[in-house]
Amino acid sequence: FGRLQPNADTRQKQLVAWCSLVLTYCRHHKIYTLDVMEAQESPIFNNKKIERKLPTDAVQIIFEELRKKGNLEWIDKNKSRCLIMWRRPEEWGKLIYQWVSKNGMTNSVFTLYELSNGDDTVKEEFHGLEEWMLLKSLQALQLEQKAEIMALNDSKGVKFF
């Protein structure tokens, strides 16, 4: 806790550690959206027992570092809310595709709901994945020509190749 170090090497190590902590915390609690004000009061940046809290400017620097690494995307211009990606879309896509391949379901069509909330995926890490993240993951697979996102009635679906 306290401040970010002025020494560049020490500061970089500190940023790496903070980024890792934020991503681990969000992964553990399955958090996909962060409100900056709430995050500053959360156990990540605020240790109420010892009354130590990371200053706002330091929290902003950590969030900016996460953005540069592709783990964070701002929802609004004021940078008050963000999408947090403890796994990047490509990584989720890889996990989903491994599951599809392992279960011999290439050339199958799924609704997004079936993938993230279906009975078949209950034991998979991507079960419960929020739709925005699922879509980004499938778009990554689409770029690799392993999947095609399609419209199904009033929802979206995906076909795997």
N, C-alpha and C positions, 0 to 999 in steps of 0.2 A: 504494500500500500504506500501511500505518500505520493511522491512526484515521479515523473519520468526522469531518468538520468540525463544530464547534459552531454556526457561522453558518448560519442556516436556508436561505438561498438557495444558498450554496456546498454545503451538505449535500444539498439536493434535487438539484442538478446531479450531485453525486457518486453519489447513489443511482440516478439515471437511467443514468449511465454503467456502474455496477456491474451493474444489472439487464440492460442491453443485452449486456454482456460474458458474463454467465451464460447468457443465452438463445442467444447466438451460439455459445458453446462447446458447449452441449448440442445445438444444431442440427447443428453440424459433425460431432460425434461420434455423432449420432442417439441421444442419451441421453433416456429418457422417465421414468426413476425415479432419484431421488437419495437417497443415504444422507448425512445431514448430517455425520457424522463423516468419512466418506470424502471428501466435498466439501471439507471444511476442509483436507484434506491434498492435494487435487488442485491442478494448476497454476493453476486459477482464483484461488484464495485463498492459495496458498503458493508463493513463488518461492524454491526451494531454493538457486539460484545465489547470491543475495544475502542468503539467510537472513532473509527478511522474510515475515511471515505476517499475514493479517488476523485480528484477535481474534474469538473466538467470538461475543461480543455483537454485533459489527458484521455478521458473517455472518447472524445471526438477524434483524437489522433488514432486511438485503437480501432474505432469504427472505420476510419479512412484507410487504415492499413488492411483491414478485412475486405474493404471494397476493392482495393488494388489487387488483392489476391484472388478475387472472384468469389468471395464467400458472403458478400453483402451487396444488396441493391437498395437504393433509396426509393421509397414509395412516393414521397412528396418533395417539393422544392426546398422546403424549410429544413429538411433533413431531421425530422422529428420521429419518423417511423421508417423502418426498413425491413426488408425480407432478409432473413439470415439463412445461409446455406452451409450447414455444417458438413454437407457433402455437396460438391458441385454437381450440376445437372448431368455432366458426362459420367460421373461416378455412379449416380443413381441409375442412369441409362444402362450402364454396364451390368449392374446388379440385376435389373429387370430382364435384360436380354439373356443373362446367364440362366435365370430361372426359366424363361421361355424355352431356351435351347435344351436345358437339362430335362425338362418335362415333355420334350418332343412337340412343342406347340408353335413352331414356326409355321407360317402360312395360315395362322389362326387369327380371327378378329376378336378383340376384347373391347368392352366399353371401358371408359376410364374408371368408372365405379367398380367394375369387376376386378380391375388391377389393384386399386388401392384399398378396397373394402370387401372384396369377395372372400368367400370361405377358403378358396384354394390358396390365397396368399397370406393367411393369418400368421403363419410362422416365418414369413419373409420380412426382412428389414424395411422394405418399402411399403409394407402394409400400413395404412393410415396416412400415407404421404398426402400432403395438401395438393389440391388440383393444380394450382399454379406451378408447383414444383414438378409434379408429374408431367405436365405439359412441356415444361422446359427440358425435362429428361428425355421425353419422347421426341422432341424437336432435335435434340442432340443425336439420337439414334437415326432420325430421318436424314440428317446430314451425312451419316455414315451409310445410308441406304440399307439400313437394317429394319426399318419400320416406315409405315406411312400413316399419318394422322388423317382421319376421315370424319365426315359428318354422319351421324347415325340418328335419324329422326330429329329429336330436339336435344340430343346430346352429342358428345364426341366419342369416337372410337379409334382404335389403332390396329393395324395389321402388321404382323411381324414377318420378316423374310429370313 
